[in-house]
Amino acid sequence: MRDFVQALPKTETHLHIEGGLPYQLLRAWQPDTYPASPFFHEPDYRFPSFQKFDEILLGHALPWFVSAERYYESARVTFARQVVENVRYVETSFHLPITQFIGVPGREIIAAIRAAVPPGLEVRIFAGMLRTDYAGAMQAVIDDLENWDDLAGVDLHGLESLPTEPWTAKVWARLRAAGKVTKAHAGEFDGPHRVREAIELLGVTRVQHGIRAIEDAAVVALARDRGVTFDTCPISNLKLRVVPTLAEHPLRRLMQAGVRCTVSTDDPLVFANRVSDEYLALFNEAGFSRGELAQLARNGWAVADVPGAVRQKWLAEIDRLAMVMTG
């Protein structure tokens, strides 16, 4: 199975660049501050709340990300790891408000991430923001995003219990009209009504997580009928207690209901996971077959922003592997 997962040409469509900071960089930078084996990397550790997760994540990421050069260095190591495990396409987001905290324009952060992309890997960069960020100086920044040529799109993330403010739908519609991809986190810590809101109010076809849609058959049908993709992160869901076990994760049921789903890592800095770990965990703990894992890989390429010939190349390779390694 490890050989099969390694051989699959994989995608990563839900990765926060700050949450993807390789822990080894922190360790090398300040070994006295960052222990070799942090408690939150223990296999059995579960975060008691989203707030605690956020505290640990930000407490480790913010001291590092103080310049465009630090974004470059983190992205360089992250992307190199992904190439080693045969990830060929990545969608990653950076936290847009951090540009205000560190005084580095968003375009410079994008350029730094872009400069770190190695041969053989396609990367699309998104600006992530909180539901409350359209205020003050951030309002002008968000209003200018449609003019950022190297920006693939935007993502709404953060504390899901906060209401989605009226500005969001207008901004999301404007950015889609400008050719940007719009995403939203929903259906993780809040229920299926937030997935419906993301689809119907915000107009997205890419929902980050989305798994609690399973609690409402009508929302599952809506996602299926609208061709919405759920970019799921099973290990993240387990570590954050969204699901009690991977065996009880609704991913298979969503796929069986006709919803396109992908798998990604979310925040490897705190979850200590890689894309291959997601596939292997689904096999070992949720009983996923090679065919189901191959379908997850296909789903990533179905939504990847690549030329049709590239998509067909990797889909054909997945089909070949599925036939050879299951036959």
Summary of the structure (lengths in Angstrom):
residues: 327
radius of gyration: 18.6
end to end distance: 13.5
largest distance: 59.2
contacts: 1120
relative contact order: 0.14
helix: 51%
strand: 14%
